[in-house]
Amino acid sequence: TDILNDWKNYQIRINGVIYTLPMRYQDISLATGFTIKDVYLNTLLEPNHYTSTNLYKDGKLALYIDIINNEKENIKYIDSMVTRVTQTKYQVS
């Protein structure tokens, strides 16, 4: 199945499964098993801000993601929306 690649229906394929972005961090983490490091679990993201972070699986770097806070108050990274996913073959952790 081809994936969509436009601004209204941006899709990615991870391990053969198609996901539509943006999606909640918690949803992509539960679906893939990729997580941020524990040190960032309580890190806050200010309203209307975005940042980049890394997702790991089995202690190895798996994906780079951009997350955004569209809420009116600070939220934890784990409560943010994932807007971009980039895969790397290099281990930088």
N, C-alpha and C positions, 0 to 999 in steps of 0.2 A: 504494500500500500504506500502510495506517495504521501508525503507530508506537505501540509500547506505552509507557505512562506510569504505571508502578507501581514500588514500591520493589524488587521482585525482578527486574524486567525493564525497567529504564529505558533507553529508546532515544532517539537523536537522529538527525537527518538533516542531513548536510553535503554540499552540492552533489549532492543526489539519492541519496546513499548512506546507508544506515542502519547505525548503530553502536550496540552495547550497552555501557553503562557499568556498573561501572568497567571500564576497559581500560588497558593499559600505555601510557605516554606514547610510547614508541618505536613502538608499533603505530599509534597515531593519527597520529603525525608521518609515518611512512612511507606511510600510506594517503592522507593529504591533502596532504602537502608543506608543512604548517604547522610551524614550528619556534620554539623559544625563542631569544632572542638569545644569541650566542656567549659573552657575559660570564657567562651563567648555566649553561653546560654543566657546569662542575665544582662548582656550588653544592650544598651538602649539606643534606639535610632530616633532622631528628632522628627517632628512632623514635616512632611513635604521634603524629606531628604532621602538620599539613596547612598548605598555603599557597595563595595565588592567584598566578598568573603569566599572562603574555600569550604568544600564539602569533602569529607573523608569516609572511607570504608575500610574497615580492618586496619585502621591506623595509617593508611596510605592515601595520599592526595588523589581524589577522583575527579572532581569538577570544580570549576570556578563559577560563582554565581553573582549576579547583581540583585540586590534586594531594595525595596522601596517602602517607605511609610507614607501612605495616603491618609492617615488618620489625623485627628486634630490634637493628639497628645503623643508623648513618647511611648514607644512600644519596644518590646524585646525583639532582637533579631529573629527569634523563632516564631514571632507573630507577624512577620512581614510578608510581603508578596515578592516572589521570585519573578524577575522580568527578563533575565538573560542567563543562559547557561553556556559555558565553554568547556570543552574537554581537553585534557592535555595528556600526552604520553610521557611527560617528564615528571619525575618526583622532585618536588622542591621543599618538602617538609623536612 
